[in-house]
Amino acid sequence: MVRQRVSQTDGQQHVCRECVHVVIETKFSTLSLKGEPTLGRCPYYTGGKYCVLLSQKSCGHFKNNIKV
C-alpha cells in the first residue's frame, strides 16, 4: 500500500524562524557551515531556558513577524 500525504487543513505551515517571540542566537557555536544561524531562544519553550531550532514547526504561541 502507498501512504498518502497528510496536508494541513488551514494551508499554512509556519516555522519558529518566522515568529516574533524568537530571538536568533548568533554565537559561533550555533551557526551552520554556511554561517547562517540555526538556533534561537523562545520564552515559551521551557521557559526560555533552552534554544529552539529555527526550522521546527511553530507552537500555539506563534505570532507572524510582519516585515514591511
PDB file as gemmi writes it, atoms N, CA and C in Angstrom:
CRYST1    1.000    1.000    1.000  90.00  90.00  90.00 P 1                      
ATOM      1  N   MET A   1       0.831  -1.183   0.000  1.00  0.00           N  
ATOM      2  CA  MET A   1       0.000   0.000   0.000  1.00  0.00           C  
ATOM      3  C   MET A   1       0.874   1.245   0.000  1.00  0.00           C  
ATOM      4  N   VAL A   2       0.383   2.234  -0.678  1.00  0.00           N  
ATOM      5  CA  VAL A   2       1.081   3.505  -0.733  1.00  0.00           C  
ATOM      6  C   VAL A   2       0.454   4.452   0.283  1.00  0.00           C  
ATOM      7  N   ARG A   3       1.298   5.084   1.031  1.00  0.00           N  
ATOM      8  CA  ARG A   3       0.826   6.011   2.044  1.00  0.00           C  
ATOM      9  C   ARG A   3       0.569   7.382   1.416  1.00  0.00           C  
ATOM     10  N   GLN A   4      -0.573   7.965   1.699  1.00  0.00           N  
ATOM     11  CA  GLN A   4      -0.890   9.272   1.150  1.00  0.00           C  
ATOM     12  C   GLN A   4      -0.394  10.364   2.081  1.00  0.00           C  
ATOM     13  N   ARG A   5      -0.055  11.493   1.492  1.00  0.00           N  
ATOM     14  CA  ARG A   5       0.413  12.619   2.280  1.00  0.00           C  
ATOM     15  C   ARG A   5      -0.749  13.263   3.015  1.00  0.00           C  
ATOM     16  N   VAL A   6      -0.453  13.712   4.214  1.00  0.00           N  
ATOM     17  CA  VAL A   6      -1.452  14.403   5.013  1.00  0.00           C  
ATOM     18  C   VAL A   6      -1.183  15.897   4.880  1.00  0.00           C  
ATOM     19  N   SER A   7      -2.161  16.635   4.385  1.00  0.00           N  
ATOM     20  CA  SER A   7      -1.978  18.074   4.249  1.00  0.00           C  
ATOM     21  C   SER A   7      -2.655  18.784   5.407  1.00  0.00           C  
ATOM     22  N   GLN A   8      -2.164  19.973   5.720  1.00  0.00           N  
ATOM     23  CA  GLN A   8      -2.757  20.731   6.804  1.00  0.00           C  
ATOM     24  C   GLN A   8      -4.080  21.313   6.345  1.00  0.00           C  
ATOM     25  N   THR A   9      -4.992  21.461   7.287  1.00  0.00           N  
ATOM     26  CA  THR A   9      -6.324  21.939   6.947  1.00  0.00           C  
ATOM     27  C   THR A   9      -6.347  23.424   6.645  1.00  0.00           C  
ATOM     28  N   ASP A  10      -5.555  24.219   7.343  1.00  0.00           N  
ATOM     29  CA  ASP A  10      -5.584  25.661   7.112  1.00  0.00           C  
ATOM     30  C   ASP A  10      -4.683  26.099   5.964  1.00  0.00           C  
ATOM     31  N   GLY A  11      -3.829  25.226   5.459  1.00  0.00           N  
ATOM     32  CA  GLY A  11      -2.988  25.535   4.317  1.00  0.00           C  
ATOM     33  C   GLY A  11      -1.741  26.331   4.656  1.00  0.00           C  
ATOM     34  N   GLN A  12      -1.531  26.669   5.929  1.00  0.00           N  
ATOM     35  CA  GLN A  12      -0.359  27.433   6.317  1.00  0.00           C  
ATOM     36  C   GLN A  12       0.506  26.605   7.257  1.00  0.00           C  
ATOM     37  N   GLN A  13       1.783  26.619   6.970  1.00  0.00           N  
ATOM     38  CA  GLN A  13       2.722  25.917   7.835  1.00  0.00           C  
ATOM     39  C   GLN A  13       3.833  26.897   8.172  1.00  0.00           C  
ATOM     40  N   HIS A  14       3.986  27.208   9.436  1.00  0.00           N  
ATOM     41  CA  HIS A  14       4.983  28.174   9.872  1.00  0.00           C  
ATOM     42  C   HIS A  14       6.073  27.482  10.657  1.00  0.00           C  
ATOM     43  N   VAL A  15       7.238  28.104  10.690  1.00  0.00           N  
ATOM     44  CA  VAL A  15       8.361  27.608  11.466  1.00  0.00           C  
ATOM     45  C   VAL A  15       8.766  28.675  12.474  1.00  0.00           C  
ATOM     46  N   CYS A  16       9.565  28.292  13.443  1.00  0.00           N  
ATOM     47  CA  CYS A  16       9.957  29.199  14.523  1.00  0.00           C  
ATOM     48  C   CYS A  16      10.720  30.415  14.015  1.00  0.00           C  
ATOM     49  N   ARG A  17      11.417  30.289  12.902  1.00  0.00           N  
ATOM     50  CA  ARG A  17      12.178  31.408  12.338  1.00  0.00           C  
ATOM     51  C   ARG A  17      11.284  32.608  12.028  1.00  0.00           C  
ATOM     52  N   GLU A  18       9.994  32.370  11.723  1.00  0.00           N  
ATOM     53  CA  GLU A  18       9.058  33.416  11.329  1.00  0.00           C  
ATOM     54  C   GLU A  18       8.330  34.057  12.507  1.00  0.00           C  
ATOM     55  N   CYS A  19       8.603  33.628  13.728  1.00  0.00           N  
ATOM     56  CA  CYS A  19       7.871  34.092  14.903  1.00  0.00           C  
ATOM     57  C   CYS A  19       8.511  35.346  15.510  1.00  0.00           C  
ATOM     58  N   VAL A  20       7.664  36.213  16.052  1.00  0.00           N  
ATOM     59  CA  VAL A  20       8.116  37.447  16.696  1.00  0.00           C  
ATOM     60  C   VAL A  20       8.848  37.152  18.000  1.00  0.00           C  
ATOM     61  N   HIS A  21       8.436  36.133  18.715  1.00  0.00           N  
ATOM     62  CA  HIS A  21       8.964  35.834  20.037  1.00  0.00           C  
ATOM     63  C   HIS A  21      10.391  35.279  20.012  1.00  0.00           C  
ATOM     64  N   VAL A  22      10.813  34.687  18.913  1.00  0.00           N  
ATOM     65  CA  VAL A  22      12.112  34.022  18.845  1.00  0.00           C  
ATOM     66  C   VAL A  22      13.229  35.043  18.640  1.00  0.00           C  
ATOM     67  N   VAL A  23      14.244  34.957  19.496  1.00  0.00           N  
ATOM     68  CA  VAL A  23      15.444  35.783  19.377  1.00  0.00           C  
ATOM     69  C   VAL A  23      16.547  34.884  18.822  1.00  0.00           C  
ATOM     70  N   ILE A  24      17.084  35.239  17.677  1.00  0.00           N  
ATOM     71  CA  ILE A  24      18.072  34.397  16.998  1.00  0.00           C  
ATOM     72  C   ILE A  24      19.420  34.479  17.710  1.00  0.00           C  
ATOM     73  N   GLU A  25      20.020  33.307  17.952  1.00  0.00           N  
ATOM     74  CA  GLU A  25      21.339  33.213  18.581  1.00  0.00           C  
ATOM     75  C   GLU A  25      22.403  33.289  17.480  1.00  0.00           C  
ATOM     76  N   THR A  26      23.337  34.220  17.605  1.00  0.00           N  
ATOM     77  CA  THR A  26      24.371  34.383  16.586  1.00  0.00           C  
ATOM     78  C   THR A  26      25.764  34.038  17.106  1.00  0.00           C  
ATOM     79  N   LYS A  27      25.824  33.237  18.155  1.00  0.00           N  
ATOM     80  CA  LYS A  27      27.117  32.780  18.654  1.00  0.00           C  
ATOM     81  C   LYS A  27      27.763  31.868  17.617  1.00  0.00           C  
ATOM     82  N   PHE A  28      29.072  31.797  17.636  1.00  0.00           N  
ATOM     83  CA  PHE A  28      29.790  30.991  16.656  1.00  0.00           C  
ATOM     84  C   PHE A  28      29.390  29.520  16.720  1.00  0.00           C  
ATOM     85  N   SER A  29      29.123  29.015  17.902  1.00  0.00           N  
ATOM     86  CA  SER A  29      28.801  27.599  18.068  1.00  0.00           C  
ATOM     87  C   SER A  29      27.402  27.235  17.570  1.00  0.00           C  
ATOM     88  N   THR A  30      26.552  28.234  17.306  1.00  0.00           N  
ATOM     89  CA  THR A  30      25.195  27.948  16.847  1.00  0.00           C  
ATOM     90  C   THR A  30      25.004  28.217  15.355  1.00  0.00           C  
ATOM     91  N   LEU A  31      26.080  28.532  14.633  1.00  0.00           N  
ATOM     92  CA  LEU A  31      25.982  28.801  13.204  1.00  0.00           C  
ATOM     93  C   LEU A  31      26.178  27.521  12.401  1.00  0.00           C  
ATOM     94  N   SER A  32      25.569  27.476  11.212  1.00  0.00           N  
ATOM     95  CA  SER A  32      25.756  26.337  10.323  1.00  0.00           C  
ATOM     96  C   SER A  32      27.076  26.493   9.571  1.00  0.00           C  
ATOM     97  N   LEU A  33      27.408  25.544   8.724  1.00  0.00           N  
ATOM     98  CA  LEU A  33      28.639  25.630   7.942  1.00  0.00           C  
ATOM     99  C   LEU A  33      28.618  26.803   6.976  1.00  0.00           C  
ATOM    100  N   LYS A  34      27.419  27.214   6.570  1.00  0.00           N  
ATOM    101  CA  LYS A  34      27.277  28.354   5.661  1.00  0.00           C  
ATOM    102  C   LYS A  34      27.315  29.687   6.401  1.00  0.00           C  
ATOM    103  N   GLY A  35      27.336  29.663   7.717  1.00  0.00           N  
ATOM    104  CA  GLY A  35      27.361  30.875   8.518  1.00  0.00           C  
ATOM    105  C   GLY A  35      25.983  31.402   8.869  1.00  0.00           C  
ATOM    106  N   GLU A  36      24.944  30.603   8.632  1.00  0.00           N  
ATOM    107  CA  GLU A  36      23.571  31.003   8.942  1.00  0.00           C  
ATOM    108  C   GLU A  36      23.192  30.498  10.330  1.00  0.00           C  
ATOM    109  N   PRO A  37      22.420  31.282  11.088  1.00  0.00           N  
ATOM    110  CA  PRO A  37      22.009  30.830  12.418  1.00  0.00           C  
ATOM    111  C   PRO A  37      21.028  29.658  12.338  1.00  0.00           C  
ATOM    112  N   THR A  38      21.128  28.733  13.288  1.00  0.00           N  
ATOM    113  CA  THR A  38      20.253  27.567  13.322  1.00  0.00           C  
ATOM    114  C   THR A  38      19.421  27.491  14.596  1.00  0.00           C  
ATOM    115  N   LEU A  39      19.796  28.247  15.633  1.00  0.00           N  
ATOM    116  CA  LEU A  39      19.103  28.182  16.914  1.00  0.00           C  
ATOM    117  C   LEU A  39      18.611  29.560  17.336  1.00  0.00           C  
ATOM    118  N   GLY A  40      17.563  29.557  18.142  1.00  0.00           N  
ATOM    119  CA  GLY A  40      17.025  30.791  18.694  1.00  0.00           C  
ATOM    120  C   GLY A  40      16.452  30.526  20.073  1.00  0.00           C  
ATOM    121  N   ARG A  41      16.166  31.582  20.799  1.00  0.00           N  
ATOM    122  CA  ARG A  41      15.567  31.452  22.131  1.00  0.00           C  
ATOM    123  C   ARG A  41      14.123  31.912  22.078  1.00  0.00           C  
ATOM    124  N   CYS A  42      13.239  31.095  22.649  1.00  0.00           N  
ATOM    125  CA  CYS A  42      11.814  31.402  22.713  1.00  0.00           C  
ATOM    126  C   CYS A  42      11.396  31.396  24.186  1.00  0.00           C  
ATOM    127  N   PRO A  43      10.691  32.430  24.654  1.00  0.00           N  
ATOM    128  CA  PRO A  43      10.288  32.462  26.059  1.00  0.00           C  
ATOM    129  C   PRO A  43       9.270  31.378  26.418  1.00  0.00           C  
ATOM    130  N   TYR A  44       8.586  30.837  25.430  1.00  0.00           N  
ATOM    131  CA  TYR A  44       7.573  29.807  25.688  1.00  0.00           C  
ATOM    132  C   TYR A  44       8.135  28.393  25.632  1.00  0.00           C  
ATOM    133  N   TYR A  45       9.326  28.210  25.106  1.00  0.00           N  
ATOM    134  CA  TYR A  45       9.936  26.888  25.016  1.00  0.00           C  
ATOM    135  C   TYR A  45      10.710  26.618  26.297  1.00  0.00           C  
ATOM    136  N   THR A  46      10.143  25.857  27.178  1.00  0.00           N  
ATOM    137  CA  THR A  46      10.670  25.506  28.507  1.00  0.00           C  
ATOM    138  C   THR A  46      11.192  26.734  29.250  1.00  0.00           C  
ATOM    139  N   GLY A  47      10.396  27.790  29.223  1.00  0.00           N  
ATOM    140  CA  GLY A  47      10.714  28.990  29.986  1.00  0.00           C  
ATOM    141  C   GLY A  47      11.902  29.770  29.454  1.00  0.00           C  
ATOM    142  N   GLY A  48      12.262  29.622  28.180  1.00  0.00           N  
ATOM    143  CA  GLY A  48      13.389  30.340  27.602  1.00  0.00           C  
ATOM    144  C   GLY A  48      14.727  29.819  28.060  1.00  0.00           C  
ATOM    145  N   LYS A  49      14.718  28.669  28.719  1.00  0.00           N  
ATOM    146  CA  LYS A  49      15.946  28.118  29.281  1.00  0.00           C  
ATOM    147  C   LYS A  49      16.821  27.457  28.220  1.00  0.00           C  
ATOM    148  N   TYR A  50      16.187  26.870  27.211  1.00  0.00           N  
ATOM    149  CA  TYR A  50      16.911  26.153  26.170  1.00  0.00           C  
ATOM    150  C   TYR A  50      16.630  26.764  24.801  1.00  0.00           C  
ATOM    151  N   CYS A  51      17.518  26.513  23.866  1.00  0.00           N  
ATOM    152  CA  CYS A  51      17.356  27.010  22.500  1.00  0.00           C  
ATOM    153  C   CYS A  51      16.400  26.120  21.717  1.00  0.00           C  
ATOM    154  N   VAL A  52      15.781  26.718  20.714  1.00  0.00           N  
ATOM    155  CA  VAL A  52      14.849  26.025  19.845  1.00  0.00           C  
ATOM    156  C   VAL A  52      15.397  26.087  18.419  1.00  0.00           C  
ATOM    157  N   LEU A  53      15.186  25.030  17.638  1.00  0.00           N  
ATOM    158  CA  LEU A  53      15.604  25.038  16.243  1.00  0.00           C  
ATOM    159  C   LEU A  53      14.746  26.019  15.454  1.00  0.00           C  
ATOM    160  N   LEU A  54      15.355  26.804  14.606  1.00  0.00           N  
ATOM    161  CA  LEU A  54      14.608  27.775  13.817  1.00  0.00           C  
ATOM    162  C   LEU A  54      13.775  27.113  12.733  1.00  0.00           C  
ATOM    163  N   SER A  55      14.093  25.879  12.371  1.00  0.00           N  
ATOM    164  CA  SER A  55      13.373  25.195  11.305  1.00  0.00           C  
ATOM    165  C   SER A  55      12.257  24.283  11.809  1.00  0.00           C  
ATOM    166  N   GLN A  56      12.022  24.222  13.119  1.00  0.00           N  
ATOM    167  CA  GLN A  56      10.972  23.340  13.624  1.00  0.00           C  
ATOM    168  C   GLN A  56       9.607  24.016  13.523  1.00  0.00           C  
ATOM    169  N   LYS A  57       8.554  23.213  13.563  1.00  0.00           N  
ATOM    170  CA  LYS A  57       7.186  23.729  13.446  1.00  0.00           C  
ATOM    171  C   LYS A  57       6.862  24.655  14.606  1.00  0.00           C  
ATOM    172  N   SER A  58       6.063  25.651  14.303  1.00  0.00           N  
ATOM    173  CA  SER A  58       5.712  26.645  15.325  1.00  0.00           C  
ATOM    174  C   SER A  58       4.714  26.068  16.328  1.00  0.00           C  
ATOM    175  N   CYS A  59       4.655  26.712  17.489  1.00  0.00           N  
ATOM    176  CA  CYS A  59       3.752  26.268  18.554  1.00  0.00           C  
ATOM    177  C   CYS A  59       2.473  27.097  18.533  1.00  0.00           C  
ATOM    178  N   GLY A  60       1.668  26.960  19.561  1.00  0.00           N  
ATOM    179  CA  GLY A  60       0.404  27.673  19.661  1.00  0.00           C  
ATOM    180  C   GLY A  60       0.554  29.150  19.976  1.00  0.00           C  
ATOM    181  N   HIS A  61       1.754  29.578  20.383  1.00  0.00           N  
ATOM    182  CA  HIS A  61       2.001  30.978  20.723  1.00  0.00           C  
ATOM    183  C   HIS A  61       2.527  31.771  19.530  1.00  0.00           C  
ATOM    184  N   PHE A  62       2.456  31.209  18.336  1.00  0.00           N  
ATOM    185  CA  PHE A  62       3.043  31.819  17.136  1.00  0.00           C  
ATOM    186  C   PHE A  62       2.388  33.148  16.796  1.00  0.00           C  
ATOM    187  N   LYS A  63       3.226  34.150  16.554  1.00  0.00           N  
ATOM    188  CA  LYS A  63       2.798  35.441  16.011  1.00  0.00           C  
ATOM    189  C   LYS A  63       3.689  35.713  14.814  1.00  0.00           C  
ATOM    190  N   ASN A  64       3.078  36.036  13.691  1.00  0.00           N  
ATOM    191  CA  ASN A  64       3.823  36.238  12.456  1.00  0.00           C  
ATOM    192  C   ASN A  64       4.656  37.508  12.532  1.00  0.00           C  
ATOM    193  N   ASN A  65       5.898  37.407  12.122  1.00  0.00           N  
ATOM    194  CA  ASN A  65       6.806  38.550  12.080  1.00  0.00           C  
ATOM    195  C   ASN A  65       6.600  39.250  10.738  1.00  0.00           C  
ATOM    196  N   ILE A  66       5.790  40.310  10.751  1.00  0.00           N  
ATOM    197  CA  ILE A  66       5.432  41.006   9.520  1.00  0.00           C  
ATOM    198  C   ILE A  66       6.534  42.010   9.187  1.00  0.00           C  
ATOM    199  N   LYS A  67       7.144  41.828   8.022  1.00  0.00           N  
ATOM    200  CA  LYS A  67       8.181  42.740   7.556  1.00  0.00           C  
ATOM    201  C   LYS A  67       7.597  43.590   6.437  1.00  0.00           C  
ATOM    202  N   VAL A  68       7.648  44.897   6.630  1.00  0.00           N  
ATOM    203  CA  VAL A  68       7.084  45.812   5.630  1.00  0.00           C  
ATOM    204  C   VAL A  68       8.185  46.513   4.895  1.00  0.00           C  
TER     205      VAL A  68                                                      
END                                                                             
